[in-house]
Amino acid sequence: MLGTQTKYYKTIKSPVNYIGGKSKILPQILPLFPKEINQFVDLFAGGCNVGINANATKIYFNDNLIYLIEMYLAFYNSELQTILNHIYNRINEFQLSLTNEEGFKKMRAFYNKEKNPLDLFLLISYSFNHQIRFNNDHEFNNPFGRERSSFNASMKQNLEMFHNRLKKNNIEFTSKSFEEFDFSILKENDFVYADPPYLITTGTYNDGKRGFKGWTEKEERELLSTLDKLHTNNIKFALSNVLEHKGKSNEILKKWVNSNTDYKINFIDVNYSNSNYQTLIRDKNASIEVLITNYEPIIQAKAKSLFDNLN
């Protein structure tokens, strides 16, 4: 099982708790990446958990949520002490705490007016489940995380390690939809990792009702077509997705991967235990998560023959 590879990869965790983040399964997916990567494109960066742990000469963090990219860019361009000073000054200014909801709301209103990228991080710190939500007017609207969320010691440590890793890498930030990303910059030793919204799940980030583009069958097909073009140009890619989830089946994805014998299905153990994949396949409520690659990884999560049982 891929879980046995954990000890060989020292990973760090993003300070941002992003829905669908891959921090827990990094020990499974990182060994499936090519050993030598020049340019690494984290096409749907989100919490940046994958890109920040990638071993590459240059890393591109891309996400169409521009405020998120602006926040990472502020981290990248600022010294750690400057960031921490800003955080603590704002905490004092708005009297932020585990119970002061009024102070949180004042801070939220202030951010929505000024849009200071570092203020966004502080809002996330005190928001319900540390999550990110915007309304159709691009106003941050996640509620207060009473008695649960704050800028705590763990978050501070994650921020420090994340910032340190950012500073050590050659990084470029872009805020484009995947259709607009300039793939012409890529060559044979480059790599694209795609972790899009999952078509058959129900995350609020893909419903198209948050002021940003949603995710439908149209976007799903366009992304798969984009990956096909990368394959034609000899650019390696890896796609995170689910084949089945709570009784739903992604037939578009299944047909696509089954139509090209160069594409490999690597099953991901989302339960982080030694699961029996035949059992998962028989469980109609199972979530079958995969990493699809257009190359043969050195470590295979499971033989492609298992995929035939899903059809």
Buried (B, 14 or more C-beta within 10 A) or exposed (E): EBBEBBEEBEBBBBBBBBBBBBBEBBBBBBBBBBEEBBBBBBBBBBBBBBBBBBBBEBBBBBBBBBBBBBBBBBBBEBEBEEBBEBBEEBBEEBEBBBEBBEBBEBBBEBBBEEBBBBBBBBBBBBBEEBBBBBEEEBBBBBBBBBEEBBBEEEBBEBBBBBBEBBEEBEBBBBBBBBEEBEBEEBEEBBBBBBBBBBBBBEEEBBEBEBBBBEBBEEBBBBBBEBBBEBBEEEBBBBBBBBBBBEEBBBEBBBEBBBEEEEBBBBBBBBEBEEBEBEEBBEEEEBBBBBBBBBBEBEEBBBEBEBBEEBE
